[in-house]
C-alpha cells in the first residue's frame, strides 16, 4: 500500500503553538522533510521527535519531488515541514503536493500556525474578504502588480523582509495613496510581538526612525468601493420623449 504525505504546520514563534496532532504525526512519520534541517532540529529536539530528517527546499524541490513521490508509493509516510508556519504558504510545498495529487497519493494538511491570520485579525481591518499577496516580485512585474492592486477593495496581505520594509511602505504610499491605512505586524507569537497601525506615510516614517527586526506581515486596507451612479429616470424619460418628437 502507498503511504501518505502530511503537510504539518510548525510554530511561527512560540513553540507552544504546536498542536498535539502535529507532534504525533511527526513522531509516527517514516520521513520528515524540512526546509532547513538545522532550524527544524531545534523544534524536533524540543518535542523529542527522533524521526529521519532530510532537506526539501526551494533550491532542490524540483529534483526531490519525484523521488519523494516514489518513496511514498513504496509505502513510506512522509511529513513536510517548513522553518515556520504552513508549508506551501510562501514556503516550499506546492510542487510536492501537486506531484502527489497528480499521482493519486493521499495528502493530509494539518491545520495550524500561519503568520498572516493573526496579523489580519489583529489589524482591525475587514477580514471577511481579503487577498493574500505574500512576497511581491522584487523587480520584474512589481510596479505592474502594485498598479493593479491600487484598485483592490479587499484587505490586502503582504510578507516582507525587515530590510525592505520602509522601501515597500513608501512604494505602497506612492501607488495606494499616503493616507491609506495599514498595520505592520512584527514577530507574531514571539516575546516582542508588535503591531504598528496608521497611515502608510506615518508607519513608514516610524520605521525610518526605528529599525525593524524579525518577520514582517503588512496588512493594507482596501480601496474605497466606487459608488455606482443611480440611473436618472427623469433624464431617460426626457430623452425618449425627445426621440419621439424628432420622429
Rosetta silent file (secondary structure, phi, psi, omega in degrees, C-alpha in Angstrom):
SEQUENCE: XXXXXXXXXXXXXXXXXXXXXXXXXXXXXXXXXXXXXXXXXXXXXXXXXXXXXXXXXXXXXXXXXXXXXXXXXXXXXXXXXXXXXXXXXXXXXXXXXXXXXXXXXXXXXXXXXXXXXXXXXXXXXXXXXXXXXXXXXXXXXXXXXXXXXXXXXXXXXXXXXXXXXXXXXXXXXXXXXXXXXXXXXXXXXXXXXXXXXXXXXXXXXXXXXXXXXXXXXXXXXXXXXXXXXXXXXXXXXXXXXXXXXXX
SCORE:     score description
SCORE:     0.000 S_00000001
   1 L     0.000  140.389  177.070    0.000    0.000    0.000 S_00000001
   2 L   -70.083  156.521  177.319    1.230    3.527   -0.737 S_00000001
   3 L   -85.836 -161.476 -179.621    1.960    5.849    2.127 S_00000001
   4 L  -129.055  158.558  171.509    0.653    9.375    2.684 S_00000001
   5 E  -106.948  125.379  177.451    2.019   12.891    2.504 S_00000001
   6 E  -109.234  129.238  174.104    1.358   15.008    5.586 S_00000001
   7 E   -99.724  114.754 -170.666    1.679   18.794    5.478 S_00000001
   8 L  -116.938  111.630  175.629    2.493   19.828    9.037 S_00000001
   9 L   -67.270  146.156  176.133    2.438   23.479   10.188 S_00000001
  10 E  -124.285  160.196 -175.584    5.046   24.473   12.758 S_00000001
  11 L   -56.643  141.386  175.376    5.094   27.456   15.154 S_00000001
  12 L   -87.933   -8.545  179.918    5.844   30.884   13.693 S_00000001
  13 L  -159.435  -79.158 -176.374    7.194   31.986   17.057 S_00000001
  14 L   -75.455  124.928 -178.868    6.126   30.392   20.317 S_00000001
  15 H   -62.515  -19.971  179.665    6.916   26.661   20.455 S_00000001
  16 H   -72.185   -8.660  179.154    3.704   26.136   22.445 S_00000001
  17 H   -77.961   -2.098  176.530    1.731   26.791   19.249 S_00000001
  18 L   -69.768  137.677 -179.973    2.497   23.239   18.108 S_00000001
  19 L   -89.794  157.857  177.617   -0.623   21.025   18.081 S_00000001
  20 H   -59.808  -40.791 -178.212   -0.871   17.579   19.698 S_00000001
  21 H   -65.579  -41.006  179.872   -1.741   16.073   16.325 S_00000001
  22 H   -60.843  -42.028  179.125    1.270   17.656   14.625 S_00000001
  23 H   -62.853  -44.424 -179.419    3.592   16.172   17.257 S_00000001
  24 H   -62.854  -46.056 -178.741    2.029   12.722   16.857 S_00000001
  25 H   -61.081  -42.061 -179.878    2.233   12.786   13.052 S_00000001
  26 H   -67.344  -33.833  178.717    5.893   13.816   13.131 S_00000001
  27 H   -71.474  -31.414 -176.518    6.718   11.066   15.626 S_00000001
  28 H   -90.164  -17.145 -176.431    4.968    8.440   13.501 S_00000001
  29 L   -64.848  144.533  176.458    6.255    9.573   10.083 S_00000001
  30 L   -75.465  -27.315 -177.634    8.837    7.402    8.327 S_00000001
  31 E  -148.788  136.261  176.257   10.499   10.520    6.919 S_00000001
  32 E  -114.527  124.438  176.849   10.384   14.236    7.776 S_00000001
  33 E   -99.502  128.696 -176.496   11.224   16.758    5.067 S_00000001
  34 E  -126.202  144.708  177.808   12.433   20.128    6.371 S_00000001
  35 L   -62.860  -44.928  176.008   13.168   23.444    4.694 S_00000001
  36 L  -136.450  111.100 -175.020   16.259   23.849    6.889 S_00000001
  37 H   -62.847  -30.311  179.549   17.268   20.783    8.892 S_00000001
  38 H   -67.867  -44.485  178.760   19.252   22.876   11.375 S_00000001
  39 H   -64.575  -46.215 -176.930   16.264   25.083   12.207 S_00000001
  40 H   -69.029  -27.777  179.962   13.836   22.159   12.381 S_00000001
  41 H   -60.224  -33.660  179.042   16.188   20.105   14.553 S_00000001
  42 H   -63.494  -46.122  179.648   15.616   22.576   17.399 S_00000001
  43 H   -65.220  -46.675 -177.545   11.849   22.050   17.222 S_00000001
  44 H   -63.645  -39.494  178.447   12.104   18.272   16.867 S_00000001
  45 H   -64.822  -39.512 -179.315   14.521   18.002   19.786 S_00000001
  46 H   -59.036  -37.395 -178.111   12.204   20.121   21.945 S_00000001
  47 L  -101.712   13.349  177.650    9.368   17.607   21.403 S_00000001
  48 L    54.965   43.322  176.868   11.632   14.539   21.457 S_00000001
  49 L   -96.420  120.285 -171.178   10.847   13.696   17.844 S_00000001
  50 L  -116.280   22.798 -178.439   13.564   11.397   16.531 S_00000001
  51 L   -69.154  165.409  178.127   12.393   10.605   13.007 S_00000001
  52 L   -66.168  132.823 -174.250   14.600   10.561    9.920 S_00000001
  53 E  -121.152  129.737  176.823   15.162   14.124    8.678 S_00000001
  54 E  -134.328  157.731 -178.306   16.026   15.260    5.142 S_00000001
  55 E   -86.842  142.178  175.576   16.118   18.672    3.453 S_00000001
  56 L  -147.611  103.398 -174.923   13.459   19.830    0.997 S_00000001
  57 L  -137.041  179.459 -172.801   13.701   23.482   -0.021 S_00000001
  58 L   -65.197  -18.293 -178.810   13.145   25.781   -2.997 S_00000001
  59 L   -87.787  -16.826 -179.366   16.588   25.043   -4.417 S_00000001
  60 L  -126.399   -1.007 -172.801   16.162   21.274   -4.613 S_00000001
  61 H   -63.339  -30.431  178.922   12.394   20.646   -4.673 S_00000001
  62 H   -66.480  -29.890  179.948   12.260   20.207   -8.467 S_00000001
  63 H   -84.641  -36.729 -172.306   14.751   17.351   -8.142 S_00000001
  64 H   -87.633  -20.948 -175.432   13.410   15.751   -4.971 S_00000001
  65 H   -57.000  -46.647 -179.522    9.632   15.858   -5.636 S_00000001
  66 H   -66.220  -39.207  179.624    9.678   12.851   -7.983 S_00000001
  67 H   -64.287  -44.215  179.253   11.998   10.902   -5.686 S_00000001
  68 H   -64.152  -40.430  178.447    9.768   11.558   -2.665 S_00000001
  69 H   -56.255  -45.763 -178.772    6.696   10.558   -4.691 S_00000001
  70 H   -64.950  -35.023 -179.837    8.259    7.168   -5.459 S_00000001
  71 H   -70.975  -35.254  176.366    9.138    6.616   -1.810 S_00000001
  72 H   -68.561  -41.748  177.956    5.564    7.360   -0.757 S_00000001
  73 H   -61.573  -28.297  179.545    4.264    4.978   -3.433 S_00000001
  74 L   -79.330   -7.498  174.847    6.596    2.365   -1.960 S_00000001
  75 L   120.708   -1.614 -178.844    4.807    2.715    1.392 S_00000001
  76 L   -80.150  140.081  169.418    6.549    5.482    3.336 S_00000001
  77 L   -92.483  122.571 -174.709    4.536    8.070    5.284 S_00000001
  78 E  -116.888  134.206  177.074    6.237   11.430    4.708 S_00000001
  79 E  -113.060  131.563  179.056    5.725   14.643    6.691 S_00000001
  80 E  -108.712  127.895  175.269    6.685   18.020    5.232 S_00000001
  81 E  -128.247  157.953  174.218    7.515   20.981    7.486 S_00000001
  82 L  -114.700 -179.628 -179.807    8.942   24.454    6.814 S_00000001
  83 L   -60.270  -35.919 -179.878   11.023   26.696    9.060 S_00000001
  84 L  -163.748  140.326  177.300    7.835   28.268   10.412 S_00000001
  85 E    88.199 -159.147 -175.938    4.149   28.240    9.536 S_00000001
  86 L   -96.748  122.410  177.195    2.324   26.144    6.952 S_00000001
  87 L   -54.931  140.445 -179.311    4.325   24.654    4.052 S_00000001
  88 L    98.349  -22.291  177.580    3.148   25.975    0.694 S_00000001
  89 L   -95.823   93.723 -175.396    2.253   29.425    2.038 S_00000001
  90 L    57.558   25.718  177.504    5.232   31.478    0.777 S_00000001
  91 L  -142.957  160.681  177.324    7.331   28.388    1.565 S_00000001
  92 L   -57.526  148.143  178.803    8.251   25.216   -0.384 S_00000001
  93 L   155.416  -39.596 -175.640    5.480   22.646   -0.594 S_00000001
  94 H   -57.181  -46.534 -175.562    3.250   23.320   -3.589 S_00000001
  95 H   -61.984  -43.828  179.751    5.350   21.364   -6.081 S_00000001
  96 H   -66.358  -42.604  178.931    5.497   18.234   -3.917 S_00000001
  97 H   -61.164  -46.508 -179.711    1.780   18.410   -3.123 S_00000001
  98 H   -61.578  -42.206  179.161    0.884   18.787   -6.809 S_00000001
  99 H   -60.136  -43.027 -179.832    3.143   15.887   -7.755 S_00000001
 100 H   -69.826  -41.999  179.508    1.488   13.644   -5.160 S_00000001
 101 H   -61.267  -43.903  179.995   -2.051   14.743   -6.041 S_00000001
 102 H   -63.328  -26.912 -179.847   -1.444   14.017   -9.730 S_00000001
 103 H   -88.209   -6.409 -179.366   -0.242   10.530   -8.760 S_00000001
 104 L    84.802   13.114  178.391   -3.342    9.907   -6.632 S_00000001
 105 L   -76.248  138.607  178.740   -1.396    9.908   -3.361 S_00000001
 106 L   -71.378  128.860  177.793   -3.408   10.958   -0.296 S_00000001
 107 E  -116.765  122.872  176.691   -2.343   14.362    1.027 S_00000001
 108 E  -114.432  119.809  178.240   -3.400   15.406    4.517 S_00000001
 109 E  -104.023  118.432 -179.402   -2.808   19.031    5.526 S_00000001
 110 L   -79.356  142.280  173.558   -2.989   19.636    9.251 S_00000001
 111 L   -72.176  151.306  179.734   -4.448   22.942   10.497 S_00000001
 112 L   171.425 -158.124 -171.119   -2.026   25.128   12.378 S_00000001
 113 L   -64.450  135.581  170.783    0.106   28.230   12.508 S_00000001
 114 L  -147.471  124.564 -170.780    0.180   30.726    9.637 S_00000001
 115 H   -60.207  -35.589 -170.986    1.570   34.199   10.307 S_00000001
 116 H   -72.797  -24.094 -177.679   -0.883   36.189    8.207 S_00000001
 117 H   -66.299  -53.663  177.129   -4.053   35.036   10.014 S_00000001
 118 H   -63.369  -32.971  178.590   -3.294   36.573   13.455 S_00000001
 119 H   -65.338  -41.330  179.644   -1.822   39.644   11.718 S_00000001
 120 H   -65.862  -50.345 -176.961   -5.012   40.102    9.701 S_00000001
 121 H   -63.931  -37.395 -178.704   -7.421   39.589   12.597 S_00000001
 122 H   -76.251  -13.739 -175.534   -5.404   41.891   14.889 S_00000001
 123 H   -68.507  -30.180 -176.061   -5.239   44.672   12.287 S_00000001
 124 L    88.218    1.585  178.316   -8.801   45.825   12.850 S_00000001
 125 L   -94.981  158.005 -177.808   -9.482   45.892    9.099 S_00000001
 126 L   -53.753  131.403  179.538  -12.252   43.835    7.469 S_00000001
 127 L  -124.055   15.753  174.273  -11.280   40.173    7.286 S_00000001
 128 L   -76.697  -27.917  175.170  -14.446   38.688    5.808 S_00000001
 129 L  -137.942  127.872 -179.533  -12.915   39.260    2.371 S_00000001
 130 E  -154.158  163.899  175.488   -9.178   39.643    1.775 S_00000001
 131 E  -125.743  132.492 -179.116   -6.441   38.865   -0.738 S_00000001
 132 E   -99.101  117.657 -178.377   -3.124   37.279    0.185 S_00000001
 133 E  -102.788  -17.276 -178.871   -0.225   38.518   -1.949 S_00000001
 134 E    61.849 -139.736  177.497    2.700   37.100    0.032 S_00000001
 135 L   -85.020  125.985  176.612    6.057   38.416   -1.179 S_00000001
 136 L   -73.081  156.854  174.904    5.772   40.789   -4.122 S_00000001
 137 L   -58.523  141.044 -178.174    8.197   40.426   -7.061 S_00000001
 138 L   -73.662  -36.813 -176.946   11.413   42.274   -6.287 S_00000001
 139 L  -130.842  -83.865 -175.220   11.926   43.725   -9.760 S_00000001
 140 L   -61.741  124.185  176.775   10.151   42.453  -12.861 S_00000001
 141 L    88.473   -5.845 -176.435    6.390   42.844  -12.585 S_00000001
 142 H   -65.932  -51.107 -178.120    6.410   44.675   -9.250 S_00000001
 143 H   -64.549  -37.781  178.316    5.114   48.040  -10.496 S_00000001
 144 H   -61.687  -43.289 -179.056    2.522   46.351  -12.692 S_00000001
 145 H   -66.876  -40.648  179.495    1.218   44.387   -9.711 S_00000001
 146 H   -65.276  -37.113  177.772    1.099   47.460   -7.471 S_00000001
 147 H   -63.088  -41.954  178.888   -0.814   49.355  -10.151 S_00000001
 148 H   -65.884  -39.064 -176.261   -3.373   46.538  -10.316 S_00000001
 149 H   -75.874  -14.572 -179.039   -3.693   46.389   -6.527 S_00000001
 150 L   -59.836  -27.163 -179.216   -4.318   50.136   -6.214 S_00000001
 151 L  -100.500    3.300 -178.768   -7.993   49.479   -7.041 S_00000001
 152 L   -68.943  124.555 -176.317   -8.302   46.340   -4.874 S_00000001
 153 L   -91.532  -14.143  177.949  -11.176   46.844   -2.428 S_00000001
 154 L   -81.938  156.801  173.224  -10.423   43.837   -0.219 S_00000001
 155 E   -60.683  135.568 -175.687   -7.969   43.973    2.686 S_00000001
 156 E  -110.188  143.047 -177.365   -4.510   43.091    1.321 S_00000001
 157 E  -123.972  130.263 -179.694   -1.836   40.961    2.984 S_00000001
 158 E  -132.123  147.926  168.576    1.882   41.055    2.201 S_00000001
 159 E  -102.464  145.992  179.209    5.011   39.414    3.595 S_00000001
 160 E  -153.271  152.242  175.249    8.205   41.464    3.669 S_00000001
 161 L   -77.598  145.689  177.642   11.770   41.396    4.898 S_00000001
 162 L   -61.323  -25.977 -178.353   12.616   43.896    7.674 S_00000001
 163 L   -73.867  -21.994 -178.489   15.421   45.190    5.437 S_00000001
 164 L  -111.736    5.138 -173.518   12.946   46.188    2.697 S_00000001
 165 H   -59.473  -51.272 -176.397   10.027   47.238    4.892 S_00000001
 166 H   -61.141  -45.628  179.885   10.472   51.024    4.668 S_00000001
 167 H   -60.523  -40.780 -179.805   11.014   50.970    0.906 S_00000001
 168 H   -66.990  -43.013  177.664    7.920   48.801    0.435 S_00000001
 169 H   -62.074  -37.970  177.603    5.750   51.057    2.607 S_00000001
 170 H   -65.734  -38.013  176.730    6.965   54.066    0.605 S_00000001
 171 H   -68.024  -39.979  176.696    6.023   52.302   -2.629 S_00000001
 172 H   -59.905  -42.618  179.183    2.607   51.447   -1.224 S_00000001
 173 H   -61.689  -37.427 -179.905    2.129   55.110   -0.335 S_00000001
 174 H   -67.517  -42.748 -175.177    3.075   56.060   -3.890 S_00000001
 175 H   -90.287  -33.548 -176.011    0.675   53.613   -5.556 S_00000001
 176 H   -99.722  -17.676 -175.657   -2.159   53.369   -2.997 S_00000001
 177 L   106.970  132.727 -174.958   -2.002   56.874   -1.523 S_00000001
 178 L   -61.897  -23.580 -177.154   -0.095   58.090    1.539 S_00000001
 179 L   -91.866    0.638  177.966   -3.287   58.246    3.626 S_00000001
 180 L   -65.297  137.413 -177.532   -4.265   54.609    3.038 S_00000001
 181 E   -78.516  145.721  177.904   -4.458   52.777    6.384 S_00000001
 182 E  -148.509  166.266  174.545   -2.127   49.897    7.207 S_00000001
 183 E  -139.011  126.613  177.350   -0.965   47.668   10.038 S_00000001
 184 E  -106.255  117.397  178.454    2.527   46.204   10.285 S_00000001
 185 E  -101.017  129.606 -176.440    2.718   43.056   12.415 S_00000001
 186 E  -126.968  136.773  175.694    6.177   42.070   13.583 S_00000001
 187 L    58.924   48.485  179.788    7.383   38.950   15.388 S_00000001
 188 L   -53.784  131.373  175.645    3.964   37.258   15.501 S_00000001
 189 L    70.978    7.825  179.178    3.601   34.913   18.501 S_00000001
 190 L  -105.158  175.765 -174.597    7.036   35.847   19.867 S_00000001
 191 L   -59.316  -40.194 -176.053    8.068   37.716   23.012 S_00000001
 192 L  -105.189   38.205  177.823    8.421   41.108   21.296 S_00000001
 193 L   -56.812  138.514 -176.641    5.326   40.903   19.072 S_00000001
 194 E  -143.078  142.277  174.754    4.361   44.347   17.804 S_00000001
 195 E  -127.249  116.971 -179.093    1.517   45.837   15.765 S_00000001
 196 E  -111.003  116.343 -175.130    2.081   49.315   14.338 S_00000001
 197 E  -115.167  151.770  178.109   -1.059   50.881   12.842 S_00000001
 198 E   154.179 -165.567  176.162   -1.674   54.130   10.964 S_00000001
 199 E   -74.708  161.157  178.063   -1.431   55.606    7.500 S_00000001
 200 H   -57.696  -39.600 -179.598    1.202   54.284    5.117 S_00000001
 201 H   -64.924  -44.607 -177.743    3.044   57.591    5.423 S_00000001
 202 H   -67.280  -43.384 -177.904    3.018   57.551    9.230 S_00000001
 203 H   -69.333  -37.462  176.337    4.072   53.910    9.591 S_00000001
 204 H   -62.421  -41.960  179.491    6.867   54.333    7.027 S_00000001
 205 H   -62.408  -40.568  179.561    8.075   57.380    8.972 S_00000001
 206 H   -60.422  -47.185 -175.876    8.062   55.387   12.222 S_00000001
 207 H   -77.186  -12.640  170.447   10.212   52.607   10.808 S_00000001
 208 H   -68.512  -33.090 -178.052   12.678   55.056    9.310 S_00000001
 209 H   -93.392  -19.588 -178.010   13.461   56.050   12.895 S_00000001
 210 L  -127.750  101.658 -175.537   13.038   52.593   14.469 S_00000001
 211 L   -59.794  122.068 -179.224   14.858   49.827   12.622 S_00000001
 212 L   -77.298  150.952  176.344   12.525   46.833   12.255 S_00000001
 213 L  -136.236  156.718  174.471   13.622   43.299   13.087 S_00000001
 214 L    86.580 -172.571 -178.833   12.096   39.866   12.659 S_00000001
 215 L   -74.656  140.270 -174.703    9.369   38.510   10.419 S_00000001
 216 E  -122.528  134.799  169.737    7.023   41.117    8.933 S_00000001
 217 E  -124.494  126.511  178.985    3.388   40.957    7.800 S_00000001
 218 E  -107.029  126.051  175.707    1.866   44.088    6.236 S_00000001
 219 E  -111.000  124.982 -179.190   -1.903   44.496    6.206 S_00000001
 220 E  -119.882  130.275  179.305   -3.240   47.272    3.945 S_00000001
 221 L   -64.923  149.360 -178.811   -6.871   48.391    3.944 S_00000001
 222 L   -73.271  163.266  177.025   -8.674   48.035    0.632 S_00000001
 223 L   -68.081  148.148  178.339   -9.537   50.885   -1.697 S_00000001
 224 L   -59.887  141.122  177.292  -12.921   52.522   -1.096 S_00000001
 225 L   -65.314  133.712  177.773  -15.753   50.951   -3.068 S_00000001
 226 L   -76.546  128.444 -179.501  -16.688   53.125   -6.019 S_00000001
 227 L   -73.050  132.167  177.933  -20.259   54.287   -5.750 S_00000001
 228 L   -80.646  133.778 -179.938  -22.417   53.273   -8.675 S_00000001
 229 L   -69.581  130.673  177.321  -24.307   56.163  -10.220 S_00000001
 230 L   -72.096  138.330  179.962  -28.034   55.867   -9.785 S_00000001
 231 L   -63.438  133.604  179.171  -29.909   55.917  -13.099 S_00000001
 232 L   -88.561   94.498 -175.569  -31.504   59.285  -13.817 S_00000001
 233 H   -66.394  -32.926  179.590  -35.009   58.197  -14.782 S_00000001
 234 H   -64.599  -41.520 -179.482  -36.134   61.767  -15.461 S_00000001
 235 H   -66.028  -40.581  179.930  -33.276   62.255  -17.931 S_00000001
 236 H   -63.460  -41.005 -179.642  -34.067   58.945  -19.646 S_00000001
 237 H   -64.376  -39.883  179.108  -37.750   59.916  -19.929 S_00000001
 238 H   -63.595  -42.317 -179.189  -36.776   63.288  -21.422 S_00000001
 239 H   -63.862  -42.655 -179.772  -34.503   61.615  -23.995 S_00000001
 240 H   -64.045  -42.295  179.884  -37.228   59.155  -25.038 S_00000001
 241 H   -65.069  -37.491  179.412  -39.798   61.941  -25.400 S_00000001
 242 H   -65.384  -40.103 -179.733  -37.309   63.988  -27.460 S_00000001
 243 H   -63.962  -36.656  179.194  -36.657   60.971  -29.717 S_00000001
 244 H   -65.698  -41.572 -179.650  -40.432   60.633  -30.303 S_00000001
 245 H   -64.802  -38.606 -178.915  -40.684   64.339  -31.211 S_00000001
 246 H   -66.395  -29.835  178.933  -37.768   64.037  -33.654 S_00000001
 247 L   -69.149    0.000    0.000  -39.555   61.171  -35.387 S_00000001
